[in-house]
Amino acid sequence: MATSEECCNADELEAPAWINTEFFQNVLAQHLNEPDIEVKKLTISPASVKGDHYASVMFRTTLEYTTRLGSFSKSLIIKTLPEQEGHKKELLGDSHIFATEIAMYTKILPMFEQILRQAGDETTLCTSCIYYSLEPRNVMIFEDLVSQGFSVVRGRPANLAELKAALGKLAKWHAVSFKLLKEQPELFDELKYDVSTLPNFMEQEVMTKSLPNFIQMLGEVDGLEQYQKYFEPLRDNLNQRWLNVLREYRESRKPDGYYVLCHGDFHLRNMMFKDLECMLLDFQMSYVSSMANDVIYAIYMLFSFEQRRDNCDELINYYFETLLKTLTKIGYEGHAPCLATFRKQLFEKRHNSIFLLVTFLPFITYMRNGGDVADLVEDTEKSKDLLYEKEYRRELEYQLPRMVALGFFEEA
């Protein structure tokens, strides 16, 4: 049986001293509007498994407390930034991720849910945030979805029904934001910080060395040498082309673009399921851009290899049909998105696909197999080794000829 040290993130093994009875007494007094509250017992444990996330530190707290009405217990999740010195703190310390996520939980997503409910759709997009603060430290506290019967999918890919549940929620979210961006774009003025805006993110070795390492690997693996010529011209510009795709709405908006509030990190560990009910998590990277970005991200970071190969069209069409139905339901009267145009935009964003295939897909494969992404961020040699794994080679043997046949490497 694995020990806590083996299965949990190192910075979640011991909670900071400020996470104590007094802190939670104040939190509950504010949340419940109950001044006469006393926390009798506080139990703290890691809230996630090693490799589940990188951009925060999370603890599960079980509280036993009394009020004038009696004795109660409650399970909560507390999310904060790392306090231990190291790479994670350096990368995240001066970022906008908590301000973004607080806005999402307390303003944006509740507004989306209200619009859906007014149209007769009772969809819940996220759990409740009962407390948040940016000073003196970044902290958010949520209702614990595990205590409500939800769980993270582990040890297997999501099945098709689960993927449709997740994509259905994303489509509804996209539909509401598509309408609001047309009507009240100022609502999203502050949601402009995607993953690439993390301090020094683009200078990390994982970003600067992924493509050179990939090109080197192509030349060393039998059967893949023929594809080197397609990636050499991208050696000095793939990252910038990826940035151009992410930042299109802010920097080079197109009149026919389908713009929405993107989740920004739509992978399997950022959602929980209870049967076929899906709850979305982690909105630290949410930003406004093309709806194609979230869908491309899902293809590479959420779908399994078999689902990319066998079910991609079915899943994309399900997402798009749900988007259109939701736009109609919430009373959108403008020009509706067209599937042919959306498919064209997926292709136009192909440098996002190429980037994810080269840079992030090896990471997500490692995570799905139980690895900790921190190992890769802090050890680029280890991340280089992933390019030679049998599972990744199988992916390339499918994706590379397909990309060539579809014209991914041709300049318009």
N, C-alpha and C positions, 0 to 999 in steps of 0.2 A: 504493500500500500504506500502511495506517495506521501511524503511529508509535506507540511505547509511550505517549507523552503523550496521544494521541488515543483509544486503545482501552482504557487501563487507568485505574483510580482514581488520582488524584493522590497520595494518601497511601500507595500501594503501589508507587510508582516507586523509592523508596529505603528499604531496610530499616533499622530502628533499629540502633544500634551494638551493642547487647547480643545481637543475633542473629548470633552468630559461632561460630568453630570450638570455642572453649572451652565455650560454652553447649551445643552439640550433643554434644560429647564427654561431658559430664555426663549429658545426656538419654539417650544410647545406653547408657552404662555402667549406668544405672539400669534402663532398659527391658530390656536383654539380660542383665542381671546379669553383666556382663563388665567387671571393673575395668581390664584391660589392653587398652584400646581407644584407637585413635588415628585421628582424622579427618584424612585427607590432603588432601581437597579439598571445598570447600563452594561451591555455586552457588545463588544466590537470585534469584528472579524473581516478578513478581506472579502470584497464584494465581487471579485472576478477571478478567473483562472489566468495563469500566465499566458501572455500572448493575445488576450482578448482586446487590449487597447494599449495605446502608448501616450496619448495626449492628456492624461489626467491620472489622479490617484483616487481610488474608490474604496469605501468601507461600508459594510453592512452593520447597522446598529439595531439591537433589540432593546427596547425601553419598557420598563415597568414603572408606572407612575400613578399618582392619585390626584383627584380633584374633589371638589365639593360633591360631585355626583357618584364617586366611588373609585374603584381600582380598575386600571386598564393596562393593556400592553400594545405595543406598536413596533413594526419593523420598518426601518427607513434606510435609504441609501444616501451616503454623503460623498460628494464629489469635490475634489479640490486639486490644486496644483502641487507638484512634487516639491518637497522642502529639502530633500537630500541633494547635496551638490553632485553635479554630473551632467552628462549629455542631455538628458531629458529636461532638466531644469533650465539649462542654457537655451535649448530650442524653444521652450514654451513660456518662459518667465515673462517676457515682454510682449506676448502675442495678444490678439484680440479674441481668443477663442471663448473665454468665459463671458465677455460682454455680448458676443454673438449668441451664445447658447441661452443666456438669461433672456435676451430679447425674444428668442424663439419660443421658450417655454412660457413666458409671462405675457407676451403681447401677440406675436405672430400666429402661433399655432392655435391658441384659444380663439382668435379672430377667425381663422379658417374653419374651425369646428362650429362656431356660431353660424357662419354663412351656410355650411352644409346642413345644419339642423333646421335653419329657417326654410330650407328647401326640402325638408323631410328625410334627410340622411343623418342617421345617428352615429356616424363614424367618429371614433376616438382616435386621434393621431398619436398621442403620447401620454405618459403617466403624468401625475400632478406634481408640480414643483411647489413645496410648501414653504421654502425659505431660500433666499439667495442674498449674496453680498459680494461686493468687489473690494471693500475696505473693512477692516485692516488686511483682509486676505480674500482670495477668490474662493468662494464656496457655494455649492448648491446642494439642497436636500430634497429628495424625491420619495414618494410612496414606493414601497418595495413591490415590484411586479411579481417576484417569486412567491410572496405570500398570497398573491391573487391567482396563483396557478400557472403563471407564465414561466417559460424556460428558454434558454439559448440552445439552438440546435448544435450538437457536438457529435463528433465521430462519424458524421455522414453529411452528404450534401442535403440541402433543402429539396423536398420533392416538388413536383410540378404544382400541386395544389397549394403548397406553402409559398412557392414563388409567385403564384398568381395573387395570393392574399397580400403579399408584400408589394407587388407591382400595382395592385389595385389601389392600395393606400397612397402610394407615390403618385399615381395618376390623378387621384382626387386632390391631393395637395397641389400638384402642378396645375390642375384646372382652375382652382380657386386663385392661385397666385397669377396665372395667366390673365384672368379677368381683372384682378386688382391692379396689376401692372399697367393695364390699359387705362384704368379709371383713376387710380391713386398711386402713381409710381413713387411718390415721396415716402410712402410707408416703408419702403425698402432701401432708403438712402444709406443706412448704416450697415447693411448686409452685403459687404463688398470684399470680405476677407476670406478667400479660398485657401486651400492647403499651401499653395505656393507663396502666400504672404507671411507664413511663419518666419520669424527672424532667422536669417541666414539659411533658410531651407534650400534654396537653389544652389548654395555653395557647399552643401553637404556632399561627401564623397559618393554616397549612394546615388545622388543626382548627376554628378559630374562624370562618374566612372561607369555607370550602367551600360550606356551605349557602346563605348570603347570595349568594355569587357564582352558585350554581346557580339560585336563584330569579330573579335578575336575568337570567341567560341565557334562562330559559324565556320571559320577557316580551319578549325581543328576537328570538327565532327563530320564523319563520313555522311554524305548525302545532303549536307546543309551548305557546303562551300559555295554552291551556285547562287546563294542568296546574299552573299557578302556585297555584291555590286549594287544591290538595292539600298543597302543601309549606309554605305560609305558616303554618299552625298548628304546624308542626314547627320553625319558625325558632329558638325559644328552648329546645327540649327534645329535639331529635333526638340530640345527643351524650349527654345523660344517659340517654336510653332505650337507646342503644347500650351504655353502661356497665352499665346494669342487666342487660342480656342477658349480657354477658361475666362479670359478677360474681355471677350468680344462685346458684351453688353455695355461695359463701362468705357471701352476704348475704341471700338470700331463697329458700332451697332449697325445691323443691316435692316432695311425697311421691311423685308419679308421674314425676318428671324422670328422663331417661336421661343420667346423668352419667358422664363418662370423663375421662381425661387428654387434653386437646386438644393437637394439634401447635402451633397458634397462628399459623402463618405458612405455610400449605400452598399454595404457588404453584410455578410451573414451574421457577424458578431454585433452588428448595430441594429438588431431586431430581436424580438422575443415572440414566442408563439404559445398559445393555449389552444390545442387542437388546430383549427384553421383560422383562429383569430390572431392577427399580427399586430404587435405594438412596435413602433419605430423608436429608436434611441439615438443619442449622440448627435447633436446639431451644432457642434463647434465649428464646422467648416461650411455651413450653409451660406450660399451666395447667389446672386442673380446672374443667370446666363442662359444659354440655350438648353431647352429640355433634352436635347440630344445628349448633352454631357452626362446627365444622371443615367440615362439608358445605356450609353456606352460603358460607363463605369459598372453598371449592374451586369452587363454581358461578361466582362472580364473578372470582376471582383465578387460577384454573387453567384452566377451560374457555375455549374460544374462543367468539366470538359465535355461530357456527354450531352449536357443541355445546350451548350454553345453549338455543338455539332448537329444535334437532332431536333432541338425544340426552339431555336432562337426566333424564327419567324413567328411561330405560334405565340410565344411570350411577348414579343414586341407588339404584335397585333392586339393581344389581350389588353396590354397597357394602353394602347392608343384608342381602342374602342371604349374603355372605361373613361379615359380623358374626355372624349367627345360626349358621352352620355352625361358626364358630370357637368360639363359646360352648359349643356341644354338644361339640365335640372336646376342649376343655380341662376338661370336667366341671362346667360351671356348672349348678347344680340349682335356682336360684331362678326367679322369674317372668321369662320371656324378654321382651325388647322386642317390640312389635307394630308392624307397618308402618303401620297406620292411625294409631296414637298418635304414631309418629315423624313422619308427615306433618303431623299436627296441630301438633306441636311446631315443625316448620319454619315453619309459618304464624305461630305465636305469637311466634317470634323474628324477625318480619318487619321490625322496626326495624333489625336487623342487616343485612338485605338492602337496605333503603332507604339506610342509612348507607354501605354498601360501594358501591352504585351511584353515589351522589353524591360520595363523598370518595376512595375508593381505586381504583375502576375506571379513572378517567382516568389515574392514575399507572401502573397495571399495563399499560395500553395503550401508554403512552409508553415504558415499559421494554421491552416486547416489540418495539417498533419501533426499538430500539437506543439509546434515551435513558437518561440517568443520573438516577436519582431524586433525587440530591443537588441537581441543578439546580432541581427543583421545590420541595423543602423550603426551600431558601434564597432562592427567588425566587417569591413568591406570584403576581405578575403573569403569569409564565410558566405557572404551574399554572392560572390563570384562563383563559388562551387555549385550553387543552386542551378546555374545555367546548364550544367552537365547532367542534371538528374534525369532519369528515364521518363518520369512523368512530364517534365517540362519539354523534353525532346518530342514526346508524342504530340504535345500541343503544337509545337512548331511545325511538325510534319503535316499537320492539318492546316494551320493558319497561314503559313507562308505561301504555299502555292495558291491558296484561296485569295490572299491579298494581291498577289501578282495578277491573277486572272481578273480581278475586279478593278484593276488600275490604281491601286493604292499608291504606287510609287511614281505615277506619271504626273507631271506638272500640267496644270490647266492652261 
